[in-house]
Amino acid sequence: MFVLSIKHKVRNYDSWKAVYDTFPPTAAGAKFAHVSRSTTDPNDVLVVAGWNSLTDAQAFTANPQLGQAMEKAGVIDAPRFEVYEQVEVL
């Protein structure tokens, strides 16, 4: 399993979430997706999604539709994408 994290700030969480719900990672093949937000700033968002392959996770981040959705959703800074290989689940 490969775990993709996407961290970014948004103008308004509720507006962002409405757009996110139209293009979640699971719609592109992720096995799960978790949405979290900072306890000190509700507009600081972290999405974590699990993929069966590294190639699929990377393809999601490179998809032009993702960039368009982020722009429409009000992402106000450059998103930070990181991919990790899961090595243990307890």
C-alpha positions, 0 to 999 in steps of 0.5 A: 500500500502507498499512502499519499498525503496532500496538505494545503490551506483553503479559503473556506473549509465548507466550500472546499469540502463541497468541491472535494466531495465531487472529486475525492481520491476514492473516485480515482481508485484510492482504497481509502481517503481521510480528511483532517484539519488543523485544530488551530486553523480549520482551513488548514487541510490534510487529505491522506489516501491509500493506493495499491500502486505508487504509479496510481498515487502519482497519476492522481497528483498529476491529473489536471482535473485535480488541479482544476478542482483545487482551484475551484475549491479555493486552495490558496497555497501550493499543495504539498504532496508526499507519498509513503510506502506503508510498511506496517499496520498495527 
